[in-house]
Amino acid sequence: MRRATLDESLSESVKKDYKTAELAHCDRVMLDYVDKLTRHPARVQREDVDALREVGFDDTAILQINLIASWFNYINRVADGLGIGR
């Protein structure tokens, strides 16, 4: 994130706890969705996707958010399962 935004302070605050970081409302809603998808994927409901739409994400963006978060969740589990990085 630091490389994309060139804002080390923002990157560190999001890394520490995105809920207390200074973020645009749409970014916070997106991260709430990603957090729920990561921690409790079976609990994601239509209302979660609707919340993304309400802050301006279209269907393509919502799909991209979902795919990117899901890919990172998947690849991290693969790495963990193989003991990579330990």
PyMOL Python script that loads the backbone (N, CA, C, O; Angstrom):
from pymol import cmd

cmd.read_pdbstr("""\
ATOM      1  N   MET A   1       0.829  -1.181   0.000  1.00  0.00           N
ATOM      2  CA  MET A   1       0.000   0.000   0.000  1.00  0.00           C
ATOM      3  C   MET A   1       0.876   1.247   0.000  1.00  0.00           C
ATOM      4  O   MET A   1       0.574   2.240  -0.662  1.00  0.00           O
ATOM      5  N   ARG A   2       1.949   1.172   0.746  1.00  0.00           N
ATOM      6  CA  ARG A   2       2.850   2.332   0.823  1.00  0.00           C
ATOM      7  C   ARG A   2       3.370   2.683  -0.563  1.00  0.00           C
ATOM      8  O   ARG A   2       3.468   3.860  -0.911  1.00  0.00           O
ATOM      9  N   ARG A   3       3.705   1.664  -1.361  1.00  0.00           N
ATOM     10  CA  ARG A   3       4.201   1.925  -2.710  1.00  0.00           C
ATOM     11  C   ARG A   3       3.127   2.539  -3.600  1.00  0.00           C
ATOM     12  O   ARG A   3       3.421   3.392  -4.438  1.00  0.00           O
ATOM     13  N   ALA A   4       1.886   2.107  -3.418  1.00  0.00           N
ATOM     14  CA  ALA A   4       0.798   2.609  -4.266  1.00  0.00           C
ATOM     15  C   ALA A   4       0.401   4.030  -3.901  1.00  0.00           C
ATOM     16  O   ALA A   4       0.101   4.841  -4.778  1.00  0.00           O
ATOM     17  N   THR A   5       0.398   4.336  -2.595  1.00  0.00           N
ATOM     18  CA  THR A   5      -0.069   5.649  -2.160  1.00  0.00           C
ATOM     19  C   THR A   5       1.051   6.631  -1.878  1.00  0.00           C
ATOM     20  O   THR A   5       0.825   7.840  -1.824  1.00  0.00           O
ATOM     21  N   LEU A   6       2.268   6.113  -1.696  1.00  0.00           N
ATOM     22  CA  LEU A   6       3.422   6.921  -1.295  1.00  0.00           C
ATOM     23  C   LEU A   6       3.185   7.616   0.041  1.00  0.00           C
ATOM     24  O   LEU A   6       3.799   8.641   0.338  1.00  0.00           O
ATOM     25  N   ASP A   7       2.294   7.050   0.835  1.00  0.00           N
ATOM     26  CA  ASP A   7       1.951   7.624   2.146  1.00  0.00           C
ATOM     27  C   ASP A   7       2.248   6.591   3.225  1.00  0.00           C
ATOM     28  O   ASP A   7       1.413   5.741   3.535  1.00  0.00           O
ATOM     29  N   GLU A   8       3.446   6.675   3.791  1.00  0.00           N
ATOM     30  CA  GLU A   8       3.868   5.695   4.782  1.00  0.00           C
ATOM     31  C   GLU A   8       3.009   5.753   6.035  1.00  0.00           C
ATOM     32  O   GLU A   8       2.716   4.716   6.631  1.00  0.00           O
ATOM     33  N   SER A   9       2.602   6.953   6.443  1.00  0.00           N
ATOM     34  CA  SER A   9       1.776   7.107   7.641  1.00  0.00           C
ATOM     35  C   SER A   9       0.426   6.412   7.468  1.00  0.00           C
ATOM     36  O   SER A   9      -0.032   5.698   8.360  1.00  0.00           O
ATOM     37  N   LEU A  10      -0.203   6.625   6.318  1.00  0.00           N
ATOM     38  CA  LEU A  10      -1.482   5.968   6.035  1.00  0.00           C
ATOM     39  C   LEU A  10      -1.304   4.458   5.997  1.00  0.00           C
ATOM     40  O   LEU A  10      -2.106   3.716   6.565  1.00  0.00           O
ATOM     41  N   SER A  11      -0.263   4.013   5.335  1.00  0.00           N
ATOM     42  CA  SER A  11      -0.001   2.580   5.243  1.00  0.00           C
ATOM     43  C   SER A  11       0.152   1.961   6.622  1.00  0.00           C
ATOM     44  O   SER A  11      -0.418   0.904   6.892  1.00  0.00           O
ATOM     45  N   GLU A  12       0.904   2.594   7.486  1.00  0.00           N
ATOM     46  CA  GLU A  12       1.117   2.081   8.837  1.00  0.00           C
ATOM     47  C   GLU A  12      -0.177   2.090   9.655  1.00  0.00           C
ATOM     48  O   GLU A  12      -0.444   1.153  10.407  1.00  0.00           O
ATOM     49  N   SER A  13      -0.976   3.145   9.507  1.00  0.00           N
ATOM     50  CA  SER A  13      -2.220   3.204  10.291  1.00  0.00           C
ATOM     51  C   SER A  13      -3.228   2.158   9.821  1.00  0.00           C
ATOM     52  O   SER A  13      -3.965   1.603  10.635  1.00  0.00           O
ATOM     53  N   VAL A  14      -3.267   1.887   8.531  1.00  0.00           N
ATOM     54  CA  VAL A  14      -4.153   0.837   8.019  1.00  0.00           C
ATOM     55  C   VAL A  14      -3.647  -0.526   8.472  1.00  0.00           C
ATOM     56  O   VAL A  14      -4.434  -1.392   8.855  1.00  0.00           O
ATOM     57  N   LYS A  15      -2.344  -0.711   8.427  1.00  0.00           N
ATOM     58  CA  LYS A  15      -1.750  -1.973   8.871  1.00  0.00           C
ATOM     59  C   LYS A  15      -2.039  -2.217  10.348  1.00  0.00           C
ATOM     60  O   LYS A  15      -2.326  -3.344  10.750  1.00  0.00           O
ATOM     61  N   LYS A  16      -1.964  -1.165  11.151  1.00  0.00           N
ATOM     62  CA  LYS A  16      -2.221  -1.291  12.587  1.00  0.00           C
ATOM     63  C   LYS A  16      -3.688  -1.619  12.853  1.00  0.00           C
ATOM     64  O   LYS A  16      -3.991  -2.575  13.567  1.00  0.00           O
ATOM     65  N   ASP A  17      -4.604  -0.825  12.280  1.00  0.00           N
ATOM     66  CA  ASP A  17      -6.047  -1.053  12.437  1.00  0.00           C
ATOM     67  C   ASP A  17      -6.789  -0.131  11.477  1.00  0.00           C
ATOM     68  O   ASP A  17      -6.919   1.067  11.726  1.00  0.00           O
ATOM     69  N   TYR A  18      -7.269  -0.698  10.386  1.00  0.00           N
ATOM     70  CA  TYR A  18      -7.922   0.137   9.376  1.00  0.00           C
ATOM     71  C   TYR A  18      -9.134   0.881   9.933  1.00  0.00           C
ATOM     72  O   TYR A  18      -9.518   1.925   9.406  1.00  0.00           O
ATOM     73  N   LYS A  19      -9.731   0.353  10.987  1.00  0.00           N
ATOM     74  CA  LYS A  19     -10.933   0.976  11.546  1.00  0.00           C
ATOM     75  C   LYS A  19     -10.642   2.316  12.208  1.00  0.00           C
ATOM     76  O   LYS A  19     -11.549   3.129  12.381  1.00  0.00           O
ATOM     77  N   THR A  20      -9.390   2.556  12.578  1.00  0.00           N
ATOM     78  CA  THR A  20      -9.029   3.830  13.195  1.00  0.00           C
ATOM     79  C   THR A  20      -8.231   4.718  12.246  1.00  0.00           C
ATOM     80  O   THR A  20      -7.901   5.852  12.594  1.00  0.00           O
ATOM     81  N   ALA A  21      -7.922   4.224  11.064  1.00  0.00           N
ATOM     82  CA  ALA A  21      -7.163   5.007  10.081  1.00  0.00           C
ATOM     83  C   ALA A  21      -8.058   6.069   9.442  1.00  0.00           C
ATOM     84  O   ALA A  21      -9.275   5.907   9.358  1.00  0.00           O
ATOM     85  N   GLU A  22      -7.436   7.144   8.999  1.00  0.00           N
ATOM     86  CA  GLU A  22      -8.173   8.200   8.295  1.00  0.00           C
ATOM     87  C   GLU A  22      -8.394   7.756   6.857  1.00  0.00           C
ATOM     88  O   GLU A  22      -7.509   7.867   6.009  1.00  0.00           O
ATOM     89  N   LEU A  23      -9.593   7.254   6.605  1.00  0.00           N
ATOM     90  CA  LEU A  23      -9.949   6.744   5.284  1.00  0.00           C
ATOM     91  C   LEU A  23     -11.239   7.379   4.801  1.00  0.00           C
ATOM     92  O   LEU A  23     -12.069   7.816   5.598  1.00  0.00           O
ATOM     93  N   ALA A  24     -11.396   7.422   3.500  1.00  0.00           N
ATOM     94  CA  ALA A  24     -12.672   7.817   2.918  1.00  0.00           C
ATOM     95  C   ALA A  24     -13.713   6.774   3.306  1.00  0.00           C
ATOM     96  O   ALA A  24     -13.383   5.604   3.498  1.00  0.00           O
ATOM     97  N   HIS A  25     -14.960   7.194   3.418  1.00  0.00           N
ATOM     98  CA  HIS A  25     -16.035   6.283   3.821  1.00  0.00           C
ATOM     99  C   HIS A  25     -16.107   5.069   2.893  1.00  0.00           C
ATOM    100  O   HIS A  25     -16.281   3.944   3.362  1.00  0.00           O
ATOM    101  N   CYS A  26     -15.978   5.283   1.590  1.00  0.00           N
ATOM    102  CA  CYS A  26     -16.062   4.156   0.648  1.00  0.00           C
ATOM    103  C   CYS A  26     -14.930   3.161   0.873  1.00  0.00           C
ATOM    104  O   CYS A  26     -15.127   1.956   0.721  1.00  0.00           O
ATOM    105  N   ASP A  27     -13.750   3.654   1.232  1.00  0.00           N
ATOM    106  CA  ASP A  27     -12.632   2.743   1.506  1.00  0.00           C
ATOM    107  C   ASP A  27     -12.884   1.928   2.767  1.00  0.00           C
ATOM    108  O   ASP A  27     -12.547   0.745   2.824  1.00  0.00           O
ATOM    109  N   ARG A  28     -13.472   2.554   3.770  1.00  0.00           N
ATOM    110  CA  ARG A  28     -13.780   1.841   5.013  1.00  0.00           C
ATOM    111  C   ARG A  28     -14.829   0.756   4.759  1.00  0.00           C
ATOM    112  O   ARG A  28     -14.713  -0.351   5.285  1.00  0.00           O
ATOM    113  N   VAL A  29     -15.845   1.064   3.961  1.00  0.00           N
ATOM    114  CA  VAL A  29     -16.875   0.070   3.630  1.00  0.00           C
ATOM    115  C   VAL A  29     -16.247  -1.091   2.871  1.00  0.00           C
ATOM    116  O   VAL A  29     -16.577  -2.251   3.119  1.00  0.00           O
ATOM    117  N   MET A  30     -15.339  -0.780   1.941  1.00  0.00           N
ATOM    118  CA  MET A  30     -14.652  -1.828   1.197  1.00  0.00           C
ATOM    119  C   MET A  30     -13.842  -2.710   2.140  1.00  0.00           C
ATOM    120  O   MET A  30     -13.895  -3.935   2.036  1.00  0.00           O
ATOM    121  N   LEU A  31     -13.100  -2.109   3.050  1.00  0.00           N
ATOM    122  CA  LEU A  31     -12.287  -2.895   3.969  1.00  0.00           C
ATOM    123  C   LEU A  31     -13.144  -3.677   4.957  1.00  0.00           C
ATOM    124  O   LEU A  31     -12.756  -4.768   5.375  1.00  0.00           O
ATOM    125  N   ASP A  32     -14.299  -3.141   5.336  1.00  0.00           N
ATOM    126  CA  ASP A  32     -15.223  -3.911   6.176  1.00  0.00           C
ATOM    127  C   ASP A  32     -15.659  -5.178   5.443  1.00  0.00           C
ATOM    128  O   ASP A  32     -15.710  -6.258   6.031  1.00  0.00           O
ATOM    129  N   TYR A  33     -15.970  -5.034   4.164  1.00  0.00           N
ATOM    130  CA  TYR A  33     -16.374  -6.184   3.346  1.00  0.00           C
ATOM    131  C   TYR A  33     -15.236  -7.202   3.253  1.00  0.00           C
ATOM    132  O   TYR A  33     -15.452  -8.397   3.452  1.00  0.00           O
ATOM    133  N   VAL A  34     -14.029  -6.728   2.951  1.00  0.00           N
ATOM    134  CA  VAL A  34     -12.873  -7.616   2.812  1.00  0.00           C
ATOM    135  C   VAL A  34     -12.572  -8.317   4.137  1.00  0.00           C
ATOM    136  O   VAL A  34     -12.250  -9.505   4.157  1.00  0.00           O
ATOM    137  N   ASP A  35     -12.679  -7.581   5.235  1.00  0.00           N
ATOM    138  CA  ASP A  35     -12.445  -8.172   6.553  1.00  0.00           C
ATOM    139  C   ASP A  35     -13.451  -9.288   6.824  1.00  0.00           C
ATOM    140  O   ASP A  35     -13.077 -10.363   7.293  1.00  0.00           O
ATOM    141  N   LYS A  36     -14.717  -9.036   6.531  1.00  0.00           N
ATOM    142  CA  LYS A  36     -15.749 -10.047   6.756  1.00  0.00           C
ATOM    143  C   LYS A  36     -15.533 -11.248   5.835  1.00  0.00           C
ATOM    144  O   LYS A  36     -15.664 -12.394   6.267  1.00  0.00           O
ATOM    145  N   LEU A  37     -15.205 -10.990   4.579  1.00  0.00           N
ATOM    146  CA  LEU A  37     -14.946 -12.068   3.625  1.00  0.00           C
ATOM    147  C   LEU A  37     -13.771 -12.922   4.078  1.00  0.00           C
ATOM    148  O   LEU A  37     -13.771 -14.137   3.880  1.00  0.00           O
ATOM    149  N   THR A  38     -12.781 -12.301   4.677  1.00  0.00           N
ATOM    150  CA  THR A  38     -11.590 -13.011   5.138  1.00  0.00           C
ATOM    151  C   THR A  38     -11.856 -13.795   6.416  1.00  0.00           C
ATOM    152  O   THR A  38     -11.476 -14.962   6.520  1.00  0.00           O
ATOM    153  N   ARG A  39     -12.500 -13.168   7.381  1.00  0.00           N
ATOM    154  CA  ARG A  39     -12.667 -13.789   8.697  1.00  0.00           C
ATOM    155  C   ARG A  39     -13.899 -14.692   8.804  1.00  0.00           C
ATOM    156  O   ARG A  39     -13.872 -15.725   9.474  1.00  0.00           O
ATOM    157  N   HIS A  40     -14.976 -14.284   8.134  1.00  0.00           N
ATOM    158  CA  HIS A  40     -16.247 -15.010   8.260  1.00  0.00           C
ATOM    159  C   HIS A  40     -16.937 -15.104   6.894  1.00  0.00           C
ATOM    160  O   HIS A  40     -18.021 -14.550   6.714  1.00  0.00           O
ATOM    161  N   PRO A  41     -16.325 -15.793   5.937  1.00  0.00           N
ATOM    162  CA  PRO A  41     -16.878 -15.790   4.582  1.00  0.00           C
ATOM    163  C   PRO A  41     -18.313 -16.292   4.482  1.00  0.00           C
ATOM    164  O   PRO A  41     -19.066 -15.820   3.630  1.00  0.00           O
ATOM    165  N   ALA A  42     -18.705 -17.225   5.319  1.00  0.00           N
ATOM    166  CA  ALA A  42     -20.071 -17.755   5.254  1.00  0.00           C
ATOM    167  C   ALA A  42     -21.099 -16.742   5.741  1.00  0.00           C
ATOM    168  O   ALA A  42     -22.296 -16.926   5.518  1.00  0.00           O
ATOM    169  N   ARG A  43     -20.660 -15.689   6.393  1.00  0.00           N
ATOM    170  CA  ARG A  43     -21.581 -14.667   6.907  1.00  0.00           C
ATOM    171  C   ARG A  43     -21.813 -13.514   5.932  1.00  0.00           C
ATOM    172  O   ARG A  43     -22.656 -12.655   6.188  1.00  0.00           O
ATOM    173  N   VAL A  44     -21.082 -13.481   4.824  1.00  0.00           N
ATOM    174  CA  VAL A  44     -21.279 -12.422   3.837  1.00  0.00           C
ATOM    175  C   VAL A  44     -22.660 -12.588   3.220  1.00  0.00           C
ATOM    176  O   VAL A  44     -23.035 -13.675   2.781  1.00  0.00           O
ATOM    177  N   GLN A  45     -23.409 -11.491   3.194  1.00  0.00           N
ATOM    178  CA  GLN A  45     -24.778 -11.515   2.678  1.00  0.00           C
ATOM    179  C   GLN A  45     -24.969 -10.416   1.637  1.00  0.00           C
ATOM    180  O   GLN A  45     -24.097  -9.575   1.416  1.00  0.00           O
ATOM    181  N   ARG A  46     -26.119 -10.455   1.020  1.00  0.00           N
ATOM    182  CA  ARG A  46     -26.460  -9.468   0.001  1.00  0.00           C
ATOM    183  C   ARG A  46     -26.300  -8.037   0.530  1.00  0.00           C
ATOM    184  O   ARG A  46     -25.894  -7.144  -0.213  1.00  0.00           O
ATOM    185  N   GLU A  47     -26.616  -7.822   1.799  1.00  0.00           N
ATOM    186  CA  GLU A  47     -26.506  -6.484   2.389  1.00  0.00           C
ATOM    187  C   GLU A  47     -25.066  -5.973   2.369  1.00  0.00           C
ATOM    188  O   GLU A  47     -24.832  -4.771   2.240  1.00  0.00           O
ATOM    189  N   ASP A  48     -24.121  -6.871   2.493  1.00  0.00           N
ATOM    190  CA  ASP A  48     -22.713  -6.472   2.442  1.00  0.00           C
ATOM    191  C   ASP A  48     -22.340  -5.972   1.052  1.00  0.00           C
ATOM    192  O   ASP A  48     -21.626  -4.979   0.913  1.00  0.00           O
ATOM    193  N   VAL A  49     -22.818  -6.653   0.041  1.00  0.00           N
ATOM    194  CA  VAL A  49     -22.579  -6.234  -1.337  1.00  0.00           C
ATOM    195  C   VAL A  49     -23.352  -4.943  -1.629  1.00  0.00           C
ATOM    196  O   VAL A  49     -22.835  -4.047  -2.296  1.00  0.00           O
ATOM    197  N   ASP A  50     -24.577  -4.851  -1.135  1.00  0.00           N
ATOM    198  CA  ASP A  50     -25.367  -3.632  -1.321  1.00  0.00           C
ATOM    199  C   ASP A  50     -24.683  -2.425  -0.697  1.00  0.00           C
ATOM    200  O   ASP A  50     -24.758  -1.321  -1.237  1.00  0.00           O
ATOM    201  N   ALA A  51     -24.014  -2.625   0.439  1.00  0.00           N
ATOM    202  CA  ALA A  51     -23.291  -1.526   1.095  1.00  0.00           C
ATOM    203  C   ALA A  51     -22.184  -1.000   0.185  1.00  0.00           C
ATOM    204  O   ALA A  51     -21.921   0.202   0.156  1.00  0.00           O
ATOM    205  N   LEU A  52     -21.538  -1.897  -0.555  1.00  0.00           N
ATOM    206  CA  LEU A  52     -20.517  -1.463  -1.509  1.00  0.00           C
ATOM    207  C   LEU A  52     -21.132  -0.634  -2.627  1.00  0.00           C
ATOM    208  O   LEU A  52     -20.580   0.390  -3.030  1.00  0.00           O
ATOM    209  N   ARG A  53     -22.266  -1.078  -3.118  1.00  0.00           N
ATOM    210  CA  ARG A  53     -22.956  -0.319  -4.178  1.00  0.00           C
ATOM    211  C   ARG A  53     -23.368   1.065  -3.685  1.00  0.00           C
ATOM    212  O   ARG A  53     -23.258   2.052  -4.411  1.00  0.00           O
ATOM    213  N   GLU A  54     -23.841   1.124  -2.451  1.00  0.00           N
ATOM    214  CA  GLU A  54     -24.323   2.390  -1.888  1.00  0.00           C
ATOM    215  C   GLU A  54     -23.232   3.455  -1.804  1.00  0.00           C
ATOM    216  O   GLU A  54     -23.526   4.650  -1.830  1.00  0.00           O
ATOM    217  N   VAL A  55     -21.977   3.027  -1.703  1.00  0.00           N
ATOM    218  CA  VAL A  55     -20.887   4.013  -1.635  1.00  0.00           C
ATOM    219  C   VAL A  55     -20.200   4.207  -2.983  1.00  0.00           C
ATOM    220  O   VAL A  55     -19.162   4.865  -3.061  1.00  0.00           O
ATOM    221  N   GLY A  56     -20.776   3.633  -4.054  1.00  0.00           N
ATOM    222  CA  GLY A  56     -20.306   3.956  -5.394  1.00  0.00           C
ATOM    223  C   GLY A  56     -19.586   2.870  -6.160  1.00  0.00           C
ATOM    224  O   GLY A  56     -19.173   3.104  -7.295  1.00  0.00           O
ATOM    225  N   PHE A  57     -19.419   1.695  -5.587  1.00  0.00           N
ATOM    226  CA  PHE A  57     -18.764   0.620  -6.328  1.00  0.00           C
ATOM    227  C   PHE A  57     -19.764  -0.028  -7.272  1.00  0.00           C
ATOM    228  O   PHE A  57     -20.879  -0.363  -6.871  1.00  0.00           O
ATOM    229  N   ASP A  58     -19.363  -0.206  -8.532  1.00  0.00           N
ATOM    230  CA  ASP A  58     -20.246  -0.890  -9.476  1.00  0.00           C
ATOM    231  C   ASP A  58     -19.950  -2.395  -9.432  1.00  0.00           C
ATOM    232  O   ASP A  58     -19.065  -2.845  -8.705  1.00  0.00           O
ATOM    233  N   ASP A  59     -20.702  -3.152 -10.216  1.00  0.00           N
ATOM    234  CA  ASP A  59     -20.566  -4.603 -10.172  1.00  0.00           C
ATOM    235  C   ASP A  59     -19.152  -5.075 -10.534  1.00  0.00           C
ATOM    236  O   ASP A  59     -18.648  -6.031  -9.944  1.00  0.00           O
ATOM    237  N   THR A  60     -18.521  -4.415 -11.491  1.00  0.00           N
ATOM    238  CA  THR A  60     -17.161  -4.792 -11.873  1.00  0.00           C
ATOM    239  C   THR A  60     -16.195  -4.564 -10.716  1.00  0.00           C
ATOM    240  O   THR A  60     -15.359  -5.420 -10.425  1.00  0.00           O
ATOM    241  N   ALA A  61     -16.307  -3.430 -10.067  1.00  0.00           N
ATOM    242  CA  ALA A  61     -15.430  -3.123  -8.930  1.00  0.00           C
ATOM    243  C   ALA A  61     -15.673  -4.094  -7.777  1.00  0.00           C
ATOM    244  O   ALA A  61     -14.727  -4.539  -7.127  1.00  0.00           O
ATOM    245  N   ILE A  62     -16.929  -4.417  -7.528  1.00  0.00           N
ATOM    246  CA  ILE A  62     -17.248  -5.358  -6.448  1.00  0.00           C
ATOM    247  C   ILE A  62     -16.661  -6.730  -6.751  1.00  0.00           C
ATOM    248  O   ILE A  62     -16.114  -7.380  -5.861  1.00  0.00           O
ATOM    249  N   LEU A  63     -16.768  -7.170  -7.986  1.00  0.00           N
ATOM    250  CA  LEU A  63     -16.161  -8.440  -8.374  1.00  0.00           C
ATOM    251  C   LEU A  63     -14.649  -8.388  -8.181  1.00  0.00           C
ATOM    252  O   LEU A  63     -14.064  -9.339  -7.662  1.00  0.00           O
ATOM    253  N   GLN A  64     -14.011  -7.299  -8.586  1.00  0.00           N
ATOM    254  CA  GLN A  64     -12.569  -7.177  -8.429  1.00  0.00           C
ATOM    255  C   GLN A  64     -12.168  -7.181  -6.956  1.00  0.00           C
ATOM    256  O   GLN A  64     -11.189  -7.830  -6.589  1.00  0.00           O
ATOM    257  N   ILE A  65     -12.900  -6.476  -6.115  1.00  0.00           N
ATOM    258  CA  ILE A  65     -12.627  -6.468  -4.668  1.00  0.00           C
ATOM    259  C   ILE A  65     -12.714  -7.896  -4.139  1.00  0.00           C
ATOM    260  O   ILE A  65     -11.836  -8.347  -3.403  1.00  0.00           O
ATOM    261  N   ASN A  66     -13.765  -8.595  -4.513  1.00  0.00           N
ATOM    262  CA  ASN A  66     -13.964  -9.967  -4.047  1.00  0.00           C
ATOM    263  C   ASN A  66     -12.848 -10.881  -4.548  1.00  0.00           C
ATOM    264  O   ASN A  66     -12.285 -11.650  -3.769  1.00  0.00           O
ATOM    265  N   LEU A  67     -12.529 -10.808  -5.818  1.00  0.00           N
ATOM    266  CA  LEU A  67     -11.521 -11.693  -6.393  1.00  0.00           C
ATOM    267  C   LEU A  67     -10.138 -11.457  -5.792  1.00  0.00           C
ATOM    268  O   LEU A  67      -9.421 -12.412  -5.491  1.00  0.00           O
ATOM    269  N   ILE A  68      -9.764 -10.205  -5.617  1.00  0.00           N
ATOM    270  CA  ILE A  68      -8.445  -9.900  -5.065  1.00  0.00           C
ATOM    271  C   ILE A  68      -8.351 -10.374  -3.617  1.00  0.00           C
ATOM    272  O   ILE A  68      -7.369 -11.009  -3.233  1.00  0.00           O
ATOM    273  N   ALA A  69      -9.370 -10.069  -2.815  1.00  0.00           N
ATOM    274  CA  ALA A  69      -9.352 -10.518  -1.419  1.00  0.00           C
ATOM    275  C   ALA A  69      -9.351 -12.043  -1.342  1.00  0.00           C
ATOM    276  O   ALA A  69      -8.613 -12.625  -0.547  1.00  0.00           O
ATOM    277  N   SER A  70     -10.166 -12.683  -2.155  1.00  0.00           N
ATOM    278  CA  SER A  70     -10.242 -14.144  -2.149  1.00  0.00           C
ATOM    279  C   SER A  70      -8.933 -14.776  -2.584  1.00  0.00           C
ATOM    280  O   SER A  70      -8.509 -15.781  -2.012  1.00  0.00           O
ATOM    281  N   TRP A  71      -8.284 -14.194  -3.598  1.00  0.00           N
ATOM    282  CA  TRP A  71      -7.010 -14.732  -4.059  1.00  0.00           C
ATOM    283  C   TRP A  71      -5.959 -14.647  -2.955  1.00  0.00           C
ATOM    284  O   TRP A  71      -5.237 -15.613  -2.708  1.00  0.00           O
ATOM    285  N   PHE A  72      -5.872 -13.495  -2.292  1.00  0.00           N
ATOM    286  CA  PHE A  72      -4.891 -13.368  -1.212  1.00  0.00           C
ATOM    287  C   PHE A  72      -5.208 -14.330  -0.069  1.00  0.00           C
ATOM    288  O   PHE A  72      -4.298 -14.920   0.513  1.00  0.00           O
ATOM    289  N   ASN A  73      -6.475 -14.492   0.252  1.00  0.00           N
ATOM    290  CA  ASN A  73      -6.843 -15.458   1.291  1.00  0.00           C
ATOM    291  C   ASN A  73      -6.420 -16.869   0.875  1.00  0.00           C
ATOM    292  O   ASN A  73      -5.863 -17.618   1.678  1.00  0.00           O
ATOM    293  N   TYR A  74      -6.682 -17.217  -0.358  1.00  0.00           N
ATOM    294  CA  TYR A  74      -6.323 -18.542  -0.874  1.00  0.00           C
ATOM    295  C   TYR A  74      -4.813 -18.767  -0.845  1.00  0.00           C
ATOM    296  O   TYR A  74      -4.337 -19.764  -0.302  1.00  0.00           O
ATOM    297  N   ILE A  75      -4.068 -17.841  -1.431  1.00  0.00           N
ATOM    298  CA  ILE A  75      -2.634 -18.055  -1.567  1.00  0.00           C
ATOM    299  C   ILE A  75      -1.943 -18.053  -0.201  1.00  0.00           C
ATOM    300  O   ILE A  75      -0.953 -18.760  -0.012  1.00  0.00           O
ATOM    301  N   ASN A  76      -2.448 -17.275   0.743  1.00  0.00           N
ATOM    302  CA  ASN A  76      -1.888 -17.297   2.095  1.00  0.00           C
ATOM    303  C   ASN A  76      -2.145 -18.640   2.767  1.00  0.00           C
ATOM    304  O   ASN A  76      -1.284 -19.148   3.484  1.00  0.00           O
ATOM    305  N   ARG A  77      -3.311 -19.214   2.544  1.00  0.00           N
ATOM    306  CA  ARG A  77      -3.612 -20.526   3.122  1.00  0.00           C
ATOM    307  C   ARG A  77      -2.750 -21.616   2.482  1.00  0.00           C
ATOM    308  O   ARG A  77      -2.313 -22.539   3.169  1.00  0.00           O
ATOM    309  N   VAL A  78      -2.508 -21.520   1.200  1.00  0.00           N
ATOM    310  CA  VAL A  78      -1.625 -22.468   0.535  1.00  0.00           C
ATOM    311  C   VAL A  78      -0.230 -22.371   1.147  1.00  0.00           C
ATOM    312  O   VAL A  78       0.373 -23.386   1.497  1.00  0.00           O
ATOM    313  N   ALA A  79       0.276 -21.155   1.274  1.00  0.00           N
ATOM    314  CA  ALA A  79       1.618 -20.949   1.848  1.00  0.00           C
ATOM    315  C   ALA A  79       1.670 -21.450   3.294  1.00  0.00           C
ATOM    316  O   ALA A  79       2.627 -22.117   3.687  1.00  0.00           O
ATOM    317  N   ASP A  80       0.652 -21.132   4.074  1.00  0.00           N
ATOM    318  CA  ASP A  80       0.619 -21.601   5.462  1.00  0.00           C
ATOM    319  C   ASP A  80       0.588 -23.131   5.524  1.00  0.00           C
ATOM    320  O   ASP A  80       1.266 -23.745   6.348  1.00  0.00           O
ATOM    321  N   GLY A  81      -0.211 -23.732   4.639  1.00  0.00           N
ATOM    322  CA  GLY A  81      -0.342 -25.180   4.640  1.00  0.00           C
ATOM    323  C   GLY A  81       0.933 -25.895   4.245  1.00  0.00           C
ATOM    324  O   GLY A  81       1.132 -27.057   4.597  1.00  0.00           O
ATOM    325  N   LEU A  82       1.791 -25.214   3.523  1.00  0.00           N
ATOM    326  CA  LEU A  82       3.065 -25.808   3.113  1.00  0.00           C
ATOM    327  C   LEU A  82       4.220 -25.378   4.006  1.00  0.00           C
ATOM    328  O   LEU A  82       5.362 -25.795   3.808  1.00  0.00           O
ATOM    329  N   GLY A  83       3.913 -24.544   4.988  1.00  0.00           N
ATOM    330  CA  GLY A  83       4.959 -24.082   5.901  1.00  0.00           C
ATOM    331  C   GLY A  83       5.917 -23.089   5.291  1.00  0.00           C
ATOM    332  O   GLY A  83       7.029 -22.910   5.786  1.00  0.00           O
ATOM    333  N   ILE A  84       5.499 -22.440   4.219  1.00  0.00           N
ATOM    334  CA  ILE A  84       6.352 -21.453   3.546  1.00  0.00           C
ATOM    335  C   ILE A  84       6.426 -20.193   4.402  1.00  0.00           C
ATOM    336  O   ILE A  84       5.419 -19.716   4.925  1.00  0.00           O
ATOM    337  N   GLY A  85       7.622 -19.674   4.531  1.00  0.00           N
ATOM    338  CA  GLY A  85       7.810 -18.433   5.264  1.00  0.00           C
ATOM    339  C   GLY A  85       7.999 -18.629   6.761  1.00  0.00           C
ATOM    340  O   GLY A  85       8.014 -17.660   7.520  1.00  0.00           O
ATOM    341  N   ARG A  86       8.140 -19.861   7.182  1.00  0.00           N
ATOM    342  CA  ARG A  86       8.348 -20.111   8.615  1.00  0.00           C
ATOM    343  C   ARG A  86       9.747 -20.551   8.878  1.00  0.00           C
ATOM    344  O   ARG A  86      10.108 -20.807  10.026  1.00  0.00           O
TER     345      ARG A  86
END
""", "prot")
cmd.dss("prot")
cmd.show_as("cartoon", "prot")
cmd.util.cbc("prot")
cmd.orient("prot")
